[in-house]
């Protein structure tokens, strides 16, 4: 699952990510990376709404419904 990361990350991170992935099979490597990187960017000053949506989608999956920019205040 975390084959791309296991050679690049410190061992403690790899171990815990592997355990997490085993316990949460719906969290793919792409989902883990998307949530971690988007949160890092948001915490370090990026204010792009698209990055916020990537984070929310990664964290909440199908529960997150992006706002429709065409119709303010309503969700489809």
SEPAKOL-57517 format. One record per residue: residue number from 1; x, y, z of N, C-alpha, C in turn. Coordinates in nm, 4 decimals, always signed. Example, Ala and Ser with C-alpha at 12.3 -4.5 7.8 and 13.67 -1.06 7.14 Angstrom:
<recs>
<rec 1 <+1.3190 -0.5690 +0.7800> <+1.2300 -0.4500 +0.7800> <+1.3200 -0.3300 +0.7800>>
<rec 2 <+1.2850 -0.2250 +0.7080> <+1.3670 -0.1060 +0.7140> <+1.2900 +0.0030 +0.7870>>
</recs>
This chain:
<recs>
<rec 1 <+0.0827 -0.1198 +0.0000> <+0.0000 +0.0000 +0.0000> <+0.0863 +0.1251 +0.0000>>
<rec 2 <+0.1800 +0.1314 +0.0895> <+0.2622 +0.2514 +0.1003> <+0.3994 +0.2293 +0.0372>>
<rec 3 <+0.4032 +0.1543 -0.0690> <+0.5322 +0.1177 -0.1287> <+0.6115 +0.2385 -0.1759>>
<rec 4 <+0.5448 +0.3392 -0.2320> <+0.6167 +0.4565 -0.2795> <+0.6782 +0.5356 -0.1648>>
<rec 5 <+0.6134 +0.5336 -0.0514> <+0.6603 +0.6133 +0.0615> <+0.7614 +0.5416 +0.1482>>
<rec 6 <+0.7567 +0.4115 +0.1542> <+0.8360 +0.3385 +0.2523> <+0.9859 +0.3617 +0.2372>>
<rec 7 <+1.0335 +0.3883 +0.1171> <+1.1766 +0.4120 +0.0983> <+1.2156 +0.5567 +0.1280>>
<rec 8 <+1.1188 +0.6467 +0.1262> <+1.1467 +0.7892 +0.1386> <+1.1274 +0.8437 +0.2806>>
<rec 9 <+1.0420 +0.7809 +0.3583> <+1.0055 +0.8332 +0.4903> <+1.0865 +0.7677 +0.6012>>
<rec 10 <+1.1026 +0.8403 +0.7134> <+1.1641 +0.7787 +0.8312> <+1.0819 +0.6576 +0.8764>>
<rec 11 <+1.1506 +0.5617 +0.9317> <+1.0884 +0.4349 +0.9703> <+0.9657 +0.4503 +1.0611>>
<rec 12 <+0.9691 +0.5349 +1.1653> <+0.8501 +0.5466 +1.2511> <+0.7253 +0.5899 +1.1735>>
<rec 13 <+0.7417 +0.6816 +1.0772> <+0.6263 +0.7244 +0.9975> <+0.5749 +0.6094 +0.9114>>
<rec 14 <+0.6667 +0.5385 +0.8502> <+0.6275 +0.4252 +0.7661> <+0.5531 +0.3202 +0.8477>>
<rec 15 <+0.6018 +0.2907 +0.9656> <+0.5382 +0.1893 +1.0508> <+0.3958 +0.2310 +1.0876>>
<rec 16 <+0.3791 +0.3543 +1.1298> <+0.2469 +0.3996 +1.1718> <+0.1518 +0.4155 +1.0539>>
<rec 17 <+0.2031 +0.4594 +0.9402> <+0.1187 +0.4686 +0.8214> <+0.0732 +0.3310 +0.7746>>
<rec 18 <+0.1616 +0.2333 +0.7832> <+0.1248 +0.0969 +0.7459> <+0.0159 +0.0433 +0.8384>>
<rec 19 <+0.0313 +0.0651 +0.9675> <-0.0703 +0.0229 +1.0643> <-0.2027 +0.0929 +1.0368>>
<rec 20 <-0.1963 +0.2230 +1.0131> <-0.3178 +0.2998 +0.9828> <-0.3862 +0.2448 +0.8580>>
<rec 21 <-0.3088 +0.2200 +0.7538> <-0.3637 +0.1701 +0.6276> <-0.4282 +0.0328 +0.6453>>
<rec 22 <-0.3703 -0.0512 +0.7293> <-0.4279 -0.1831 +0.7559> <-0.5606 -0.1719 +0.8300>>
<rec 23 <-0.5708 -0.0758 +0.9190> <-0.6922 -0.0571 +0.9978> <-0.7990 +0.0226 +0.9235>>
<rec 24 <-0.7599 +0.0964 +0.8203> <-0.8527 +0.1810 +0.7437> <-0.8321 +0.1568 +0.5944>>
<rec 25 <-0.8811 +0.0441 +0.5435> <-0.8541 +0.0081 +0.4039> <-0.9119 +0.1059 +0.3016>>
<rec 26 <-1.0074 +0.1894 +0.3414> <-1.0632 +0.2878 +0.2483> <-0.9704 +0.4077 +0.2289>>
<rec 27 <-0.8658 +0.4174 +0.3097> <-0.7682 +0.5256 +0.2949> <-0.6554 +0.4774 +0.2040>>
<rec 28 <-0.6610 +0.5168 +0.0784> <-0.5571 +0.4809 -0.0178> <-0.4344 +0.5694 +0.0032>>
<rec 29 <-0.3260 +0.5315 -0.0633> <-0.2048 +0.6129 -0.0554> <-0.2328 +0.7535 -0.1069>>
<rec 30 <-0.3087 +0.7640 -0.2139> <-0.3420 +0.8956 -0.2696> <-0.4230 +0.9781 -0.1706>>
<rec 31 <-0.5164 +0.9147 -0.1003> <-0.5996 +0.9868 -0.0033> <-0.5152 +1.0351 +0.1140>>
<rec 32 <-0.4251 +0.9508 +0.1615> <-0.3376 +0.9890 +0.2724> <-0.2492 +1.1071 +0.2322>>
<rec 33 <-0.1884 +1.0975 +0.1146> <-0.1018 +1.2063 +0.0679> <-0.1804 +1.3344 +0.0445>>
<rec 34 <-0.2977 +1.3231 -0.0153> <-0.3791 +1.4420 -0.0420> <-0.4177 +1.5129 +0.0867>>
<rec 35 <-0.4603 +1.4356 +0.1868> <-0.5001 +1.4989 +0.3127> <-0.3808 +1.5623 +0.3832>>
<rec 36 <-0.2690 +1.4926 +0.3860> <-0.1507 +1.5449 +0.4557> <-0.0937 +1.6685 +0.3862>>
<rec 37 <-0.0795 +1.6616 +0.2560> <-0.0188 +1.7742 +0.1840> <-0.1104 +1.8953 +0.1799>>
<rec 38 <-0.2388 +1.8734 +0.1605> <-0.3302 +1.9882 +0.1573> <-0.3390 +2.0539 +0.2949>>
<rec 39 <-0.3409 +1.9753 +0.4020> <-0.3422 +2.0333 +0.5363> <-0.2136 +2.1115 +0.5617>>
<rec 40 <-0.1005 +2.0566 +0.5214> <+0.0270 +2.1274 +0.5359> <+0.0215 +2.2632 +0.4655>>
<rec 41 <-0.0273 +2.2645 +0.3421> <-0.0350 +2.3898 +0.2660> <-0.1291 +2.4890 +0.3330>>
<rec 42 <-0.2442 +2.4421 +0.3787> <-0.3401 +2.5319 +0.4443> <-0.2831 +2.5897 +0.5732>>
<rec 43 <-0.2122 +2.5075 +0.6493> <-0.1534 +2.5547 +0.7745> <-0.0379 +2.6513 +0.7518>>
<rec 44 <+0.0138 +2.6533 +0.6299> <+0.1277 +2.7392 +0.5995> <+0.0920 +2.8525 +0.5037>>
<rec 45 <-0.0334 +2.8944 +0.5094> <-0.0718 +3.0178 +0.4446> <-0.1397 +3.0101 +0.3091>>
<rec 46 <-0.1525 +2.8922 +0.2511> <-0.2226 +2.8824 +0.1229> <-0.3714 +2.9047 +0.1480>>
<rec 47 <-0.4305 +2.9933 +0.0722> <-0.5724 +3.0261 +0.0916> <-0.6582 +2.9864 -0.0286>>
<rec 48 <-0.6039 +2.9094 -0.1179> <-0.6757 +2.8656 -0.2372> <-0.7904 +2.7726 -0.1977>>
<rec 49 <-0.9111 +2.8089 -0.2396> <-1.0296 +2.7302 -0.2058> <-1.0194 +2.5873 -0.2596>>
<rec 50 <-0.9554 +2.5711 -0.3742> <-0.9404 +2.4369 -0.4322> <-0.8591 +2.3457 -0.3403>>
<rec 51 <-0.7576 +2.4016 -0.2742> <-0.6772 +2.3224 -0.1799> <-0.7625 +2.2837 -0.0593>>
<rec 52 <-0.8472 +2.3752 -0.0129> <-0.9388 +2.3442 +0.0973> <-1.0337 +2.2315 +0.0584>>
<rec 53 <-1.0823 +2.2354 -0.0639> <-1.1737 +2.1310 -0.1105> <-1.1035 +1.9956 -0.1237>>
<rec 54 <-0.9771 +1.9974 -0.1664> <-0.9000 +1.8727 -0.1723> <-0.8893 +1.8133 -0.0319>>
<rec 55 <-0.8589 +1.8979 +0.0648> <-0.8475 +1.8509 +0.2031> <-0.9797 +1.7927 +0.2537>>
<rec 56 <-1.0866 +1.8658 +0.2350> <-1.2164 +1.8198 +0.2837> <-1.2605 +1.6918 +0.2135>>
<rec 57 <-1.2364 +1.6828 +0.0843> <-1.2716 +1.5611 +0.0101> <-1.1901 +1.4425 +0.0605>>
<rec 58 <-1.0616 +1.4646 +0.0849> <-0.9762 +1.3566 +0.1351> <-1.0214 +1.3101 +0.2729>>
<rec 59 <-1.0564 +1.4051 +0.3583> <-1.0947 +1.3704 +0.4949> <-1.2338 +1.3083 +0.5053>>
<rec 60 <-1.3284 +1.3619 +0.4295> <-1.4677 +1.3214 +0.4470> <-1.5265 +1.2446 +0.3296>>
<rec 61 <-1.4502 +1.2293 +0.2229> <-1.4953 +1.1504 +0.1087> <-1.6290 +1.1965 +0.0550>>
<rec 62 <-1.7204 +1.1025 +0.0399> <-1.8517 +1.1312 -0.0180> <-1.9390 +1.2190 +0.0710>>
<rec 63 <-1.9022 +1.2336 +0.1969> <-1.9805 +1.3201 +0.2860> <-1.9607 +1.4675 +0.2529>>
<rec 64 <-1.8480 +1.4992 +0.1902> <-1.8198 +1.6379 +0.1540> <-1.8761 +1.6674 +0.0165>>
<rec 65 <-1.9601 +1.7699 +0.0099> <-2.0169 +1.8148 -0.1168> <-1.9670 +1.9568 -0.1413>>
<rec 66 <-1.8826 +1.9749 -0.2438> <-1.8313 +2.1100 -0.2701> <-1.9446 +2.2065 -0.3022>>
<rec 67 <-1.9270 +2.3303 -0.2622> <-2.0264 +2.4332 -0.2924> <-2.0281 +2.4587 -0.4419>>
<rec 68 <-2.1450 +2.4855 -0.4924> <-2.1611 +2.5204 -0.6329> <-2.1430 +2.6710 -0.6448>>
<rec 69 <-2.0398 +2.7157 -0.7156> <-2.0102 +2.8587 -0.7273> <-2.1161 +2.9353 -0.8046>>
<rec 70 <-2.1927 +2.8655 -0.8892> <-2.2937 +2.9343 -0.9702> <-2.4120 +2.9799 -0.8881>>
<rec 71 <-2.4465 +2.9038 -0.7842> <-2.5627 +2.9360 -0.7027> <-2.5150 +2.9553 -0.5602>>
<rec 72 <-2.5011 +3.0791 -0.5173> <-2.4506 +3.1093 -0.3832> <-2.5541 +3.0715 -0.2770>>
<rec 73 <-2.5076 +3.0038 -0.1753> <-2.5929 +2.9727 -0.0612> <-2.6774 +2.8478 -0.0778>>
<rec 74 <-2.6735 +2.7840 -0.1937> <-2.7526 +2.6628 -0.2147> <-2.6597 +2.5499 -0.2527>>
<rec 75 <-2.6997 +2.4312 -0.2182> <-2.6232 +2.3125 -0.2549> <-2.7100 +2.2259 -0.3430>>
<rec 76 <-2.6483 +2.1660 -0.4436> <-2.7244 +2.0784 -0.5319> <-2.7236 +1.9358 -0.4831>>
</recs>
